[in-house]
Each structure stands twice: as structure tokens, then as C-alpha cells.
Amino acid sequence: MDVLKLDERDDWLELATRAFRYDFHHLPFYHALAQEAGEGEAHLFVYRDGGDFVALPLLLRQVRTMPCHDESGRGWWHGTSVYGYAGPLVSRPDLPTSVLEAFRVELAEELDRRQVASVFSRLHPLLEQRPVLQGLGELADHGQTVSIDLTLPADVQRTHFRSTHKRHLNKLARAGATWEYDPTGAHLEAFADCYDQSMRRVGATSSYDFGLEHFRRFFDTDDVEAFLGVVRIGDDVAAAGLFTRCGAIIQAHLNGTSDRYLPLSPAKMMYDGTRLWATEQGATFLHIGGGLGGGEDPLFNFKAGFSRQRHAFVLWR
């Protein structure tokens, strides 16, 4: 078991991008954002067996209310995951049982050595992570997420849209709304404004107040391919979303809609335009996530109108 930190970002990045499938939540730049925000110290726990590996990213936070259990003075720690979907990475999907079992034993011993008293992580709905962690703690279903199957022809994808979504898309087209691919972040300030307006409307907590600098970092790194999906009506940005591409996965990270254009529901065109572009790029999934806290709330209901494809959102404790 090796443990990488952010001063070994090149090794971390190389390992993550060699995984069978990964997402931006696993990458060092995103963990650096979390660490700088005070969410914990970023670690990548890596078990290797020949050419195979299992890698688990965690943020470790000191539990200041718990006394030290020995004379080392190091105290106790809590492990958690970055905002979004993380969990373990594997070198291939058919790892031998012996490798998985050895990973669990080595991880438990390393966490104990570091005095990590508890661990909580959100798992990635598109990665098969349950078998990696099975028998180590508790795995609990916590709702569902939605993705659009981009392997289907684009016109077939649209047949899975809810009828009201299709009507709103037609209305947006008649209003002159257009979708724009922005790979440079030229519209970042407009996106940040739309995002802030959306967070105020729903009364979001301060934990969702990421700020322009957070968004800009997605475009200042070579770790990941980021882009904005922008809906314009005339000269105005009516809605915009921050998306990433990691191999087969297009991930919808954050989005926002202008108060002025909310009645037209331009976010529907934001997702529709993005899935058309992503299909042309040969991606497999456009993952648009679930409801707040994994619940089947109005946000989940909105996203469910784009696709019939569902994924289990699992928490590991």
C-alpha cells in the first residue's frame, strides 16, 4: 500500500488516467481545490499487485473533539470524499478476488496506522465499485442518478424525453435560443452569475458557494477537458452548465439559469445541446446526476425527464 499526496500529483494523475474508467472527481487538481478550501488533506491510497492496482482517494480531517488514544499526539482522523462522485479506481474490471481481498486488508491496516477512526465516501454511479469495497464497512443505496445513453442514435435519445421537455425545447427554438460549446471558458463570468442566481432561488447553503475562481480552475488545468454548455437568447446567456469529459464520461458538474429567463426553462436546451455534441464526440454517458442528497425531489424529477437510464447512488461508510 502506497499513499500519494498532492506533492506527487504527476504520479497520482498517471495512475488515475490509467484506470479502467475514471472521472474528474478522482484527479489531483480537484482534490487540490478541496484541500485549499479546508475540506481535508488529500490522499490517494494505492494497492499494487504486479500490473494491477486499486486506488482510493480520500480527504482526511482531524477529529479535534476526540482525545489521542496513545502518546503519539497525532489524534484521530476522519476520511471523506470530495464533492461529487469518487470512490475507488481499478486497473481493470475483472480484478482477481485475491487482489481485492488484499486491498481491503492493506487499506484497513493503513487507515488504522494513521488513526483514521471513520470513513465516509460517495461512490460513482457509473463505476462498478461495490465489489471493491464489499465486506469493508457498510454500502448503502441512497437514491438514483440519471444519465443519457449516448450510444443510442440522437433521434432515439430524444424519444426518451418527457413530452413536456420536448414542448419546452420547441418553444425555446421558436424564441431564438441557441446552444453553444465553450471550451475556453469565455462565458465563465456569465455562467457564475447564472449559478449564483440559481443558488439564491433555491436557498442553497454556503457549501454550494464555489465562486468564480473554483470554476476558472477547471480551465486552467491540463488534468481534465472542461467546457461550458451555454444557452443564449439574443446577446444574453440564459443558462449555462460546467461539464467535463473523461474518456467515455461526460459529467454535468454545476449549472445555473438566469432569473430573467427561468420561465422558458433554458436548462433543457443546455442538456439537449450538450448530449447532441457529446454523441458526435463518441462519448458513452452524459451523466446529469440526481436530486439533492440523492432524493427523488423536483430536481431529480426534472433530470429524469431526459432519459430512462438510472444508476444507483451508493454511500460507503
C-alpha positions in Angstrom: 0.0 0.0 0.0 1.4 3.3 -1.1 -0.1 6.7 -0.1 0.3 9.6 -2.5 -0.3 13.2 -1.6 -0.6 16.3 -3.8 3.2 16.9 -4.0 3.2 13.7 -6.1 0.5 14.9 -8.4 2.1 13.6 -11.6 2.2 10.0 -10.2 -1.4 10.5 -8.9 -2.6 11.7 -12.3 -0.8 9.0 -14.2 -2.3 6.3 -12.0 -5.9 7.7 -12.2 -5.8 8.1 -16.0 -4.6 4.5 -16.4 -7.7 3.2 -14.5 -10.3 1.3 -16.4 -12.7 4.2 -16.0 -12.3 7.4 -14.0 -13.9 10.8 -13.6 -12.6 14.3 -12.8 -13.6 13.7 -9.1 -10.6 11.3 -8.9 -8.0 13.8 -10.2 -5.3 15.7 -8.2 -6.4 19.2 -9.4 -9.9 18.6 -8.0 -8.5 17.3 -4.7 -6.2 20.3 -4.6 -9.3 22.6 -4.8 -10.9 20.7 -1.9 -7.7 20.8 0.2 -7.3 24.5 -0.4 -10.9 25.1 0.7 -10.1 23.4 4.0 -12.1 20.2 3.3 -9.3 17.9 4.3 -5.8 16.8 3.4 -5.9 14.8 0.1 -4.5 11.3 0.0 -4.5 8.6 -2.7 -4.3 5.1 -1.2 -2.8 2.7 -3.8 -2.5 -1.1 -3.6 -0.5 -2.7 -6.4 -0.1 -6.3 -7.4 2.1 -6.7 -10.4 0.4 -4.6 -13.2 -2.9 -4.5 -11.3 -3.9 -1.7 -8.9 -6.8 -0.4 -6.8 -6.6 3.3 -5.8 -8.9 5.1 -3.3 -8.8 8.9 -2.9 -9.8 10.3 0.5 -9.7 13.7 2.3 -8.5 13.2 5.9 -9.8 15.7 8.5 -8.6 15.7 12.1 -11.3 15.0 14.7 -10.4 17.6 17.3 -13.1 16.5 19.8 -11.6 13.0 20.2 -8.6 12.5 22.6 -5.4 10.7 21.4 -5.5 7.0 22.0 -1.8 6.8 22.6 1.2 9.1 23.4 2.0 10.0 19.8 -0.1 13.1 20.0 -1.3 12.6 16.4 -5.0 12.3 17.3 -7.8 10.8 15.4 -8.8 11.4 11.8 -12.0 11.1 9.6 -11.8 10.2 6.0 -14.3 11.6 3.4 -14.7 12.2 -0.3 -14.6 15.3 -2.5 -17.9 16.9 -3.5 -19.4 14.7 -6.2 -18.7 11.1 -7.0 -15.4 9.5 -6.1 -14.7 6.0 -4.6 -12.1 3.5 -5.7 -10.5 3.1 -9.1 -9.3 -0.2 -10.6 -6.8 -1.1 -13.3 -9.3 -3.5 -14.9 -12.9 -4.5 -14.2 -12.1 -8.2 -13.7 -9.6 -8.0 -10.9 -8.9 -11.3 -9.2 -10.7 -11.8 -5.9 -7.2 -12.2 -4.2 -6.3 -8.7 -5.3 -9.5 -7.2 -4.0 -9.2 -9.0 -0.7 -5.6 -8.0 -0.2 -6.5 -4.4 -1.0 -9.2 -4.4 1.8 -6.8 -5.8 4.3 -4.0 -3.4 3.4 -6.3 -0.4 3.4 -7.8 -1.3 6.8 -4.3 -1.7 8.3 -3.1 1.6 6.7 -6.1 3.6 8.0 -5.6 2.1 11.5 -1.9 3.0 11.4 -2.9 6.6 10.5 -5.5 6.6 13.3 -8.4 7.1 10.9 -11.5 6.4 13.1 -14.2 6.6 10.4 -14.6 6.9 6.6 -17.5 8.2 4.5 -17.4 8.3 0.7 -19.9 8.9 -2.1 -19.4 6.3 -4.8 -19.5 6.9 -8.5 -22.8 5.8 -10.1 -21.1 4.8 -13.4 -18.3 2.8 -11.9 -18.7 -0.7 -10.5 -17.2 -0.1 -7.1 -19.3 -2.3 -4.7 -17.2 -5.4 -5.3 -14.1 -3.5 -4.5 -15.4 -2.5 -1.0 -17.7 -5.4 -0.2 -17.2 -6.5 3.4 -15.3 -3.4 4.4 -17.8 -1.3 6.2 -21.3 -0.6 5.0 -22.6 0.1 1.5 -26.0 1.8 1.4 -28.2 2.8 -1.5 -29.0 6.5 -1.3 -31.3 7.1 -4.3 -30.7 7.2 -8.0 -29.0 9.3 -10.6 -29.8 9.9 -14.3 -27.6 9.6 -17.4 -28.3 9.8 -21.1 -27.2 6.8 -23.2 -25.1 8.4 -25.9 -24.6 5.0 -27.7 -28.2 5.4 -29.0 -28.8 7.4 -32.1 -29.5 11.0 -31.3 -33.1 10.9 -32.6 -33.7 7.7 -30.5 -32.4 9.5 -27.4 -34.9 12.3 -27.9 -37.8 9.8 -27.9 -37.0 9.1 -24.3 -37.5 12.7 -23.4 -40.7 13.6 -21.4 -43.3 15.2 -23.6 -43.2 18.5 -21.6 -39.4 18.7 -22.1 -39.9 18.4 -25.9 -42.5 21.1 -25.9 -40.3 23.4 -23.9 -37.4 22.7 -26.3 -39.6 23.6 -29.3 -40.7 26.8 -27.5 -37.0 27.7 -26.8 -36.2 27.2 -30.5 -39.1 29.5 -31.5 -37.8 32.1 -29.1 -34.4 32.1 -30.9 -32.5 30.3 -28.2 -29.2 28.6 -29.3 -26.7 26.2 -27.7 -23.0 27.0 -27.8 -20.0 24.9 -27.0 -17.4 26.9 -25.0 -14.2 25.0 -24.4 -12.2 28.1 -23.3 -14.4 29.4 -20.5 -15.1 32.6 -22.4 -18.6 32.8 -20.7 -17.3 31.9 -17.2 -18.5 35.1 -15.6 -22.0 34.8 -17.2 -22.1 31.2 -16.0 -21.1 32.1 -12.5 -23.8 34.8 -12.4 -26.4 32.3 -13.6 -25.2 29.8 -11.0 -25.3 32.3 -8.2 -28.9 33.3 -9.1 -29.9 29.7 -9.1 -28.4 29.0 -5.7 -30.2 32.1 -4.2 -33.5 30.9 -5.7 -33.3 27.5 -4.0 -31.8 28.8 -0.8 -28.7 26.7 -1.1 -26.3 26.6 1.9 -22.9 28.2 1.8 -21.2 24.9 0.9 -22.5 25.4 -2.7 -20.9 28.9 -2.9 -18.0 27.8 -5.0 -17.1 31.2 -6.7 -15.6 32.2 -10.0 -12.1 31.1 -9.0 -13.3 27.5 -8.5 -14.8 27.4 -11.9 -11.8 29.0 -13.6 -9.5 26.3 -12.2 -11.3 23.7 -14.4 -10.0 25.7 -17.5 -6.5 26.4 -16.0 -5.5 22.7 -15.7 -4.5 20.1 -18.2 -5.8 17.3 -16.0 -9.3 17.4 -17.5 -11.2 18.5 -20.6 -13.7 21.1 -19.3 -16.3 23.1 -21.3 -19.4 25.2 -20.8 -22.6 24.3 -22.5 -24.2 27.8 -23.0 -27.7 28.7 -24.0 -28.1 32.2 -25.5 -31.2 34.2 -26.2 -30.1 37.2 -28.3 -27.0 38.6 -26.6 -27.9 37.2 -23.2 -26.7 34.0 -21.5 -30.0 32.4 -20.3 -28.4 29.2 -18.8 -25.1 27.5 -18.7 -23.5 24.4 -17.3 -19.9 23.4 -16.5 -19.2 19.9 -18.0 -16.2 17.7 -18.1 -15.1 14.9 -20.3 -13.0 11.9 -19.0 -12.9 9.2 -21.6 -16.4 7.9 -22.2 -18.0 10.0 -19.5 -19.4 13.5 -19.9 -20.2 14.8 -16.5 -22.5 17.6 -15.7 -20.8 19.3 -12.7 -22.7 22.5 -12.0 -25.2 24.7 -13.8 -27.4 27.8 -13.5 -30.2 29.7 -15.1 -30.8 33.4 -15.2 -33.8 34.7 -13.3 -34.9 36.6 -16.3 -35.3 33.5 -18.5 -36.4 31.0 -15.9 -40.0 30.7 -17.3 -38.6 29.4 -20.6 -36.6 26.7 -18.8 -33.4 27.1 -20.9 -31.6 24.4 -18.9 -33.5 21.9 -21.0 -31.7 23.2 -24.1 -28.4 23.2 -22.1 -28.7 19.4 -21.6 -30.1 18.8 -25.0 -27.4 20.6 -26.9 -24.7 19.0 -24.7 -26.0 15.5 -25.4 -26.0 16.2 -29.2 -22.5 17.4 -29.1 -21.3 14.6 -26.8 -22.9 12.0 -29.1 -21.0 13.4 -32.1 -17.8 13.1 -30.0 -18.4 9.4 -29.4 -18.9 9.5 -25.7 -20.9 6.8 -23.9 -22.6 8.6 -21.0 -23.9 12.1 -20.3 -24.3 11.8 -16.5 -26.6 14.6 -15.2 -26.8 13.4 -11.6 -29.7 13.1 -9.2 -31.7 15.1 -6.7 -30.4 17.0 -3.6 -29.0 14.5 -1.2 -29.9 11.6 -3.6 -33.7 12.2 -3.0 -36.4 12.0 -5.6 -37.2 15.7 -5.4 -38.2 18.2 -8.1 -34.5 18.4 -9.3 -34.4 14.6 -9.8 -37.8 14.7 -11.5 -36.5 17.4 -13.9 -33.4 15.3 -14.8 -35.5 12.1 -15.1 -37.4 13.8 -18.0 -34.3 13.4 -20.2 -33.7 9.7 -20.0 -34.9 6.3 -18.7 -31.4 5.3 -17.7 -30.8 5.1 -13.9 -27.9 4.3 -11.7 -27.7 3.6 -8.0 -26.1 6.3 -5.9 -24.3 4.5 -3.1 -22.7 5.7 0.1 -19.8 3.8 1.7 -19.4 4.1 5.4 
